[in-house]
Amino acid sequence: GSVRLMAVHALTPIPMHPEPVAHDSQAMRWVMPAGLIACGVPVEMPSPLAELFDSKLLVKALVEESAIWLWVGPEQSWSTLGVRVRAALSEALCSLDQWRIESDDERALTFVATEVLDGPVGDVIRSHGGRVELTCVAGNTVTVRMSGACSSCPAIGFTLRNRIEQEIRRRYSPLEKVLAA
């Protein structure tokens, strides 16, 4: 994909907070105001965040519209690195002009959709005896398969539009639609 350089410099710290990722204990989703950084995979970022990658304390990053996902290395934990990562990320977000992002919108959308389906939206569906799984991300369209109690539920359209699609779009605004397989 193409590389996008952000040309913004923040004079004040950008508000953010961590959210654990339901299906991956090595990942943390750092929520921040939407639209600060282009969606995709960071290929360059400012110190001291870059230093955490150089030392393999962090091993992967992905930017979605309103969050940055970071993964700790296999021998690391968020309980020991969380404070250090927060400080490094906060400093890096004050130098947005030093970030280079490789666009990978499908990857970003896949992570967002998976987190939505494995998180609270999926929990509501599961609490009613249903199941939902991500089957495909193509462009800005997500396809899910609903089964269990969902397969005969008259509210399936409501769940698709007002629960799944709405929550994915809140975190990834280029989403075009969510389809049922």
Buried (B, 14 or more C-beta within 10 A) or exposed (E): EEEBEBEEEEEEEBEBEBBEBBEBEBBBBBBBEBEBBBBBBBEEBBEBBBEBBEEEBBBBBBBBBBBBBBBBBEEBEBEEBEEEBBEBBBBBBBBBEBBBBBBBBBBBBBBBBBBBBBBEBBEBBBEEEBBBBBEEBEEBBBBBBBEBBBEEBEEBEEBBEEBBBBBBBBBBEEBEEBBBE
